[in-house]
């Protein structure tokens, strides 16, 4: 690993561990699935979405884990138990950590193997930074959702 992959691994590990802590902080498991008005994505669905997103783009695409993403289920499944979500977060952490640790630093400058945004190419380092930002964005939404419900 080089400094860039070490930094990427550290930031993903930090934020995935924070995701796990947020899940544990929900006092009432049913609150994971609360939506209201224009807020149509529950925290539970955001947890599922983040795990699916990272298992796919980092695990399957970069790490060849064989994970098959079912993106629609990330948003349509309801009332998945906290224990199942917690297990998925643990799996995601292991997959992301191992994949980034094993990533050849030379590939960071290569195009990411999948074209995601209107077919536009991004180098792998930039796409990993995007994934980190995506994780942090939804992590903030989950945190805000939890605090609103416990207020």
LOPA-80639 format. One record per residue: residue number from 0; residue in one letter; chain; x, y, z of N, C-alpha, C in turn. Coordinates in steps of 0.05 Angstrom, whole numbers, plus 32768, in hexadecimal, padded with zeros to 4 digits. Each point is the difference from the previous one (the first is absolute). Layout:
N
{site NUM a A {X Y Z} {X Y Z} {X Y Z}}
...
This chain:
151
{site 0 x A {8011 7FE8 8000} {7FEF 8018 8000} {8012 8019 8000}}
{site 1 x A {7FF6 8015 7FF4} {800E 8019 8001} {7FEF 8013 8011}}
{site 2 x A {8009 8019 8002} {7FF3 8013 8012} {7FE3 8004 7FF8}}
{site 3 x A {7FFA 8002 7FE6} {7FE5 8004 7FF7} {7FED 7FE9 8007}}
{site 4 x A {8009 7FE8 7FFB} {7FEF 7FE9 8007} {7FFD 7FFE 801F}}
{site 5 x A {8015 8006 800E} {7FFE 8000 801E} {7FEC 8014 8009}}
{site 6 x A {8001 8018 7FF4} {7FEC 8015 8008} {7FE4 7FF8 7FF8}}
{site 7 x A {7FFC 7FF5 7FE9} {7FE6 7FF7 7FF8} {7FF5 7FEB 8012}}
{site 8 x A {8011 7FED 8007} {7FF8 7FEA 8012} {7FF8 800C 801B}}
{site 9 x A {8010 8012 800A} {7FFB 800C 801A} {7FE5 800F 8001}}
{site 10 x A {7FFA 8010 7FEB} {7FE8 8010 7FFF} {7FE7 7FEE 7FFD}}
{site 11 x A {8002 7FEB 7FEF} {7FE9 7FEE 7FFD} {7FFB 7FF1 801B}}
{site 12 x A {8016 7FF7 800C} {7FFD 7FF1 801A} {7FF3 8012 8015}}
{site 13 x A {800A 8019 8001} {7FF5 8013 8014} {7FE2 8004 7FFB}}
{site 14 x A {7FF8 8004 7FE8} {7FE4 8007 7FFA} {7FEE 7FE7 8001}}
{site 15 x A {8009 7FE9 7FF9} {7FF0 7FE8 8002} {7FFD 7FF9 801E}}
{site 16 x A {8014 8004 8010} {7FFD 7FFC 801D} {7FED 8014 800C}}
{site 17 x A {8000 8019 7FF6} {7FED 8014 8009} {7FE3 7FF7 7FF8}}
{site 18 x A {7FFD 7FF5 7FE8} {7FE7 7FF6 7FF8} {7FF5 7FEB 8013}}
{site 19 x A {8012 7FEE 8009} {7FF9 7FEB 8013} {7FF7 800D 801B}}
{site 20 x A {800E 8014 8008} {7FF9 800E 8019} {7FE5 800E 7FFE}}
{site 21 x A {7FFA 800C 7FE9} {7FE6 800D 7FFC} {7FEA 7FEC 8002}}
{site 22 x A {8003 7FE8 7FF4} {7FEC 7FEB 8002} {7FFA 7FFA 801D}}
{site 23 x A {8015 7FFD 8010} {7FFD 7FF8 801C} {7FF2 8016 8010}}
{site 24 x A {8003 8019 7FF7} {7FF4 8017 800F} {7FE2 8003 7FFD}}
{site 25 x A {7FF5 7FF2 7FEC} {7FE2 8001 7FFE} {7FF4 7FF2 8018}}
{site 26 x A {7FF2 800F 8010} {7FF4 7FF4 8018} {7FEA 7FEC 7FFA}}
{site 27 x A {7FF1 8006 7FEC} {7FE9 7FEF 7FF8} {8006 7FF5 7FE4}}
{site 28 x A {8002 7FE6 7FFD} {8006 7FF4 7FE6} {7FEC 8008 7FEB}}
{site 29 x A {7FE7 8004 8007} {7FEB 8008 7FED} {8006 801B 7FF4}}
{site 30 x A {800E 8011 800F} {8006 801B 7FF6} {8013 8000 7FE7}}
{site 31 x A {800D 7FEA 7FFC} {8011 7FFD 7FE8} {7FF0 8003 7FE7}}
{site 32 x A {7FE6 7FFB 8001} {7FEF 7FFF 7FE8} {7FED 8017 7FFE}}
{site 33 x A {8002 8013 8012} {7FEE 8017 8000} {8006 8013 7FE8}}
{site 34 x A {7FEC 8008 7FF2} {8002 8014 7FEB} {7FE9 8014 8005}}
{site 35 x A {8003 8018 7FF5} {7FEC 8015 8005} {8001 8014 7FE9}}
{site 36 x A {7FE8 8004 7FF4} {7FFE 8014 7FEB} {8013 7FFB 7FE9}}
{site 37 x A {800F 8014 7FFA} {8013 7FFF 7FE9} {8018 7FEF 8006}}
{site 38 x A {8004 7FF7 8019} {8016 7FEF 8007} {7FF7 7FE3 7FFB}}
{site 39 x A {8007 7FF5 7FE9} {7FF6 7FE6 7FF8} {8013 7FE9 8004}}
{site 40 x A {8019 8007 8006} {8014 7FEB 8006} {8004 7FFE 801E}}
{site 41 x A {7FF9 7FE9 800B} {8005 7FFC 801C} {801E 7FFC 8005}}
{site 42 x A {8007 8002 8019} {801C 7FFB 8008} {8006 7FE3 7FFA}}
{site 43 x A {7FED 7FEE 8005} {8005 7FE3 7FFA} {8007 7FFC 7FE3}}
{site 44 x A {7FF2 800D 7FEE} {8006 7FFE 7FE4} {801B 800D 7FF9}}
{site 45 x A {8007 8015 800D} {801A 800C 7FFB} {8017 7FEE 8009}}
{site 46 x A {7FFC 7FF2 8017} {8014 7FED 8009} {8003 7FEA 7FEA}}
{site 47 x A {7FEA 7FF5 7FF7} {8001 7FEB 7FEB} {800D 800A 7FE7}}
{site 48 x A {7FF9 8019 7FF8} {800B 800C 7FE8} {801E 8003 8002}}
{site 49 x A {8009 800B 8016} {801D 8004 8003} {8010 7FE5 7FFF}}
{site 50 x A {7FF5 7FEC 800E} {800E 7FE6 7FFF} {8000 7FF5 7FE4}}
{site 51 x A {7FE9 8001 7FF3} {7FFF 7FF5 7FE4} {8012 8010 7FED}}
{site 52 x A {8000 801A 8003} {8011 8011 7FEF} {801E 7FF9 8003}}
{site 53 x A {8009 7FFE 8019} {801C 7FFA 8005} {8008 7FE4 7FF9}}
{site 54 x A {7FEE 7FED 8006} {8006 7FE4 7FFA} {8001 7FFC 7FE1}}
{site 55 x A {7FF0 8010 7FF2} {8001 7FFE 7FE3} {8019 800E 7FF4}}
{site 56 x A {8002 801A 8004} {8014 8010 7FF2} {801D 7FF9 800A}}
{site 57 x A {8003 7FFC 801A} {801B 7FFA 800A} {8004 7FE2 8000}}
{site 58 x A {7FED 7FF1 800C} {8003 7FE3 8002} {7FFF 7FF1 7FE6}}
{site 59 x A {7FEA 8003 7FF2} {7FFD 7FF0 7FE7} {8011 800B 7FE9}}
{site 60 x A {7FFF 801B 7FFC} {800D 800B 7FE8} {801E 8000 8004}}
{site 61 x A {800A 800A 8017} {801D 8001 8004} {800C 7FE7 800D}}
{site 62 x A {7FF0 7FF2 8011} {800B 7FE9 800E} {7FF7 7FE6 7FF6}}
{site 63 x A {7FEF 7FFF 7FEB} {7FF7 7FE8 7FF4} {7FF4 7FEC 8014}}
{site 64 x A {7FEF 800B 8013} {7FF4 7FEF 8015} {7FE9 7FEF 7FF6}}
{site 65 x A {7FF5 8007 7FE9} {7FE9 7FF1 7FF6} {7FE6 800A 800A}}
{site 66 x A {8000 8015 8011} {7FE8 800C 800A} {7FEE 8009 7FE9}}
{site 67 x A {7FE6 7FF9 8002} {7FED 8009 7FEB} {7FED 8014 800E}}
{site 68 x A {8000 8018 7FF6} {7FF0 8015 800C} {7FE3 7FFF 7FF7}}
{site 69 x A {7FEE 8004 8013} {7FE4 8002 7FF9} {7FF7 801C 800B}}
{site 70 x A {8007 8014 7FF0} {7FFC 801C 8009} {7FE3 8006 8008}}
{site 71 x A {7FED 7FF6 7FF1} {7FE4 8006 8006} {7FF9 7FF6 801C}}
{site 72 x A {800B 7FEA 8008} {7FFA 7FF5 801B} {800B 8012 8016}}
{site 73 x A {8016 800E 7FFA} {800B 8013 8014} {7FEC 8015 8008}}
{site 74 x A {7FEE 8007 7FEE} {7FEC 8015 8006} {7FE4 7FF5 8004}}
{site 75 x A {7FFB 7FE7 7FF8} {7FE5 7FF5 8003} {7FFD 7FED 8017}}
{site 76 x A {8015 7FF3 800A} {7FFE 7FEF 8017} {7FF9 8011 8018}}
{site 77 x A {7FEF 7FF5 8011} {7FF8 800E 8018} {8002 7FED 8018}}
{site 78 x A {8004 800C 8017} {8000 7FF1 8019} {8015 7FEA 8001}}
{site 79 x A {8016 8004 7FF3} {8017 7FEE 8003} {800A 8004 801D}}
{site 80 x A {8007 7FEB 800E} {8007 8002 801C} {801B 8010 8003}}
{site 81 x A {8002 800C 8017} {8019 800E 8007} {8017 7FEC 7FFF}}
{site 82 x A {7FFC 7FE8 8009} {8015 7FEC 8000} {800A 7FFA 7FE3}}
{site 83 x A {7FED 7FFE 7FED} {8007 7FFB 7FE4} {8010 8018 7FF5}}
{site 84 x A {7FF7 8018 8006} {800E 8017 7FF6} {801C 8002 800C}}
{site 85 x A {8002 7FFA 801A} {801A 8000 800E} {8013 7FEC 7FF3}}
{site 86 x A {7FF6 7FE9 7FFA} {8010 7FEB 7FF2} {8009 800A 7FE5}}
{site 87 x A {7FEF 800D 7FF1} {8007 800A 7FE6} {8015 8016 8002}}
{site 88 x A {7FFE 8011 8015} {8015 8014 8004} {801B 7FF3 8005}}
{site 89 x A {8000 7FEC 8011} {8019 7FF1 8006} {800C 7FF4 7FE6}}
{site 90 x A {7FEF 7FF4 7FF0} {8009 7FF4 7FE7} {800B 8016 7FED}}
{site 91 x A {7FF2 8017 7FFF} {8009 8016 7FEF} {801B 800A 800A}}
{site 92 x A {8004 8003 801A} {801A 8009 800A} {8016 7FED 7FF8}}
{site 93 x A {7FFC 7FE6 8003} {8014 7FEC 7FFA} {8007 8001 7FE2}}
{site 94 x A {7FEB 8002 7FEF} {8004 8000 7FE3} {800F 8019 7FF7}}
{site 95 x A {7FF7 8017 800A} {800D 8019 7FF8} {801D 8001 8009}}
{site 96 x A {8005 7FF9 8019} {801B 8000 800B} {8013 7FEE 7FF1}}
{site 97 x A {7FF7 7FE7 7FFB} {8011 7FED 7FF2} {8004 8008 7FE3}}
{site 98 x A {7FEC 800A 7FF3} {8003 8007 7FE4} {8013 8018 7FFD}}
{site 99 x A {7FFD 8014 8011} {8012 8017 7FFD} {801D 7FF8 8008}}
{site 100 x A {8002 7FF0 8015} {801B 7FF7 8008} {800E 7FF0 7FEA}}
{site 101 x A {7FF1 7FF1 7FF0} {800B 7FF0 7FEB} {8001 800E 7FE5}}
{site 102 x A {7FF6 8019 7FFF} {7FFF 800F 7FE8} {801D 8008 7FF7}}
{site 103 x A {8006 7FFA 7FE8} {801A 8009 7FF5} {7FFF 801F 7FFD}}
{site 104 x A {8011 800E 800E} {7FFF 801D 7FFE} {8002 800B 7FE4}}
{site 105 x A {800C 7FF1 7FEE} {8002 8009 7FE4} {7FE4 8002 7FF3}}
{site 106 x A {7FED 7FF1 8009} {7FE5 8000 7FF4} {7FF0 8019 8007}}
{site 107 x A {800A 8010 8014} {7FF1 8018 8008} {7FFE 8014 7FE9}}
{site 108 x A {8014 8001 7FEF} {7FFF 8012 7FE9} {7FF1 7FF5 7FE8}}
{site 109 x A {7FFA 7FE6 8001} {7FF1 7FF4 7FE9} {7FE3 8007 8002}}
{site 110 x A {7FF2 7FFF 7FE9} {7FE3 8004 8000} {7FF3 7FEB 8012}}
{site 111 x A {7FEC 8009 800F} {7FF0 7FED 8010} {7FF3 7FED 7FEC}}
{site 112 x A {8000 7FE6 8007} {7FF6 7FEC 7FEC} {7FE3 8003 7FF7}}
{site 113 x A {7FEF 800E 800F} {7FE5 8005 7FF7} {7FFC 801E 7FFB}}
{site 114 x A {7FF0 8006 7FEC} {7FF9 801B 7FFB} {7FE5 8005 800C}}
{site 115 x A {7FFF 8012 8013} {7FE8 8003 8011} {7FEF 8018 7FF9}}
{site 116 x A {800C 8017 7FFD} {7FF2 8019 7FFC} {7FFE 8007 7FE2}}
{site 117 x A {7FE9 7FF9 7FF4} {7FFC 8005 7FE4} {8017 7FF6 7FEE}}
{site 118 x A {800C 7FEA 8009} {8015 7FF3 7FF0} {801B 800F 8001}}
{site 119 x A {8002 8014 8012} {8019 800F 8002} {8015 7FF0 800F}}
{site 120 x A {8019 8001 7FF6} {8016 7FF2 800E} {800B 8010 8017}}
{site 121 x A {8006 7FF3 8016} {800D 800C 8017} {8018 7FEE 8007}}
{site 122 x A {8016 800C 8009} {8015 7FEE 8009} {7FF7 7FF4 801B}}
{site 123 x A {800D 7FEA 8007} {7FF8 7FF0 8017} {8002 8011 801A}}
{site 124 x A {8016 800F 8002} {8003 8010 8018} {7FE9 8014 8003}}
{site 125 x A {7FF9 800E 7FEB} {7FEB 8013 8001} {7FE5 7FF2 8007}}
{site 126 x A {7FFB 7FE9 7FF4} {7FE7 7FF2 8006} {7FFF 7FF7 801D}}
{site 127 x A {8017 7FF7 800B} {8000 7FF8 801C} {7FFB 8018 8012}}
{site 128 x A {800B 8018 7FF9} {7FFA 8018 800F} {7FE2 8007 7FFE}}
{site 129 x A {7FF5 7FFC 7FE8} {7FE3 8004 7FFD} {7FF0 7FED 8013}}
{site 130 x A {8008 7FE7 8000} {7FF2 7FEC 8011} {8002 8008 801E}}
{site 131 x A {8017 800B 8008} {8004 8009 801B} {7FED 8017 8006}}
{site 132 x A {7FFE 8013 7FED} {7FEE 8017 8004} {7FE3 7FF7 8001}}
{site 133 x A {7FF9 7FEC 7FF0} {7FE4 7FF5 7FFF} {7FFA 7FF3 801C}}
{site 134 x A {8013 7FF1 800A} {7FFD 7FF4 801B} {7FFC 8016 8015}}
{site 135 x A {8010 8014 7FFF} {7FFE 8015 8015} {7FE6 8010 7FFD}}
{site 136 x A {7FF7 8004 7FE8} {7FE6 800E 7FFB} {7FE9 7FF1 800D}}
{site 137 x A {7FFE 7FE7 7FFA} {7FEA 7FF0 800B} {8004 7FFB 801E}}
{site 138 x A {8019 7FFE 8009} {8005 7FFD 801D} {7FF5 8019 800F}}
{site 139 x A {8004 8017 7FF5} {7FF5 8019 800B} {7FE2 7FFF 8001}}
{site 140 x A {7FF3 7FF7 7FEB} {7FE3 7FFE 7FFF} {7FF6 7FED 8016}}
{site 141 x A {800E 7FE9 8003} {7FF8 7FED 8015} {8003 800C 801B}}
{site 142 x A {8015 800E 8005} {8005 800D 801A} {7FEA 8014 8006}}
{site 143 x A {7FF9 8010 7FEC} {7FEC 8015 8004} {7FE4 7FF3 8004}}
{site 144 x A {7FFA 7FEB 7FF1} {7FE7 7FF1 8003} {7FFE 7FF5 801D}}
{site 145 x A {8015 7FF4 8009} {7FFF 7FF4 801B} {7FFC 8016 8015}}
{site 146 x A {800E 8015 7FFE} {7FFE 8016 8014} {7FE4 800D 8000}}
{site 147 x A {7FF5 8003 7FE8} {7FE4 800B 7FFE} {7FEC 7FEE 800F}}
{site 148 x A {8003 7FE6 7FFC} {7FED 7FEE 800C} {8004 7FFD 801E}}
{site 149 x A {8018 8005 800A} {8005 7FFD 801D} {7FFC 801A 800F}}
{site 150 x A {7FFB 8016 7FF1} {7FFE 801A 800D} {7FE5 8002 800F}}
